[in-house]
């Protein structure tokens, strides 16, 4: 076992809105085994800000699956639903800096504006790295007073980051970038330049929930003392937004390692929404933890 000169703390952060599948198992194993190799700490986070979909029985299922895989965390899980005050405080800091604003355009408003723009220009609308159209309404379409009036009046809204203002506020003598461990979580690193502008004015909170994935993940990583974020390549480009928020909020930037994704037979990423076979179902069908490792292309544990 290698004992690091500085702490090595990583985390597995599933949403308890369904059962874990092979993709989750791969990420959990990558985190737990990197912590073991480095003599570090493996933590668990329940990303349960979506109260309509997250359920206690799914959280229990996650704990059962991790125990079965042999990767129990080193401390009780942090639940995002218990830390809304932390996210609200971070959002308030950004608001005090003039970097966020309430936006009242609905999804249908956005879709209609994108269609009209594409028809007018004959070109596809700009899209973010995930392929979604960038928010097409400039902040200046309403004054701050008009936005405040609508908010007080109860109009539904989301809170968006003013990307141009945020990038200006984050500018300094250090480029916006993050350290990426390429081959293994604890391996050699390279510096990756962040491109947060590619995401446009991202959503940071909603009227009924004072946070979003982007905001909560950076607050949580700092609160849990995460030194290494080990997660799938599907979140590689989102790191640009996270690094920007870390800079704005004065939070540390961890080392990142974005691992390969586990794909289905058609070449698509495994997901709950596509009804990927759960670990519970595989276990019920007779699969063993060692078989799961083999299916994921991982070496068997030393006890085999």
Buried (B, 14 or more C-beta within 10 A) or exposed (E): EEEEEEEBBBBBBBBBBBBBBBBBBBBBBBBBBBBEBBEBBBBBBBBBBBEEEBBEEBBEBBBBBBEBBEBEBEEEBBBBBEBBEBBBEBBEBBBEBEBBBBBBBEEEEBEEBBEEBEEEEEEEBEEBBEEEBBBBBEBEEBEEEEBEEBBEEEEEBBBBBBBBBBBEBBEEEEEBBBBBBEEBBBEEBEEBEBBBBBBBBBBBBBBEBBBBBBBBBBBBBBEBEBBBBBBBEBBBBBBBBBBBBBBBBEBEBBBBBBBEBBEBEEEEBBEBEEEBBBBBEBBEEEBEBBEBBBBBEBEEEEEE
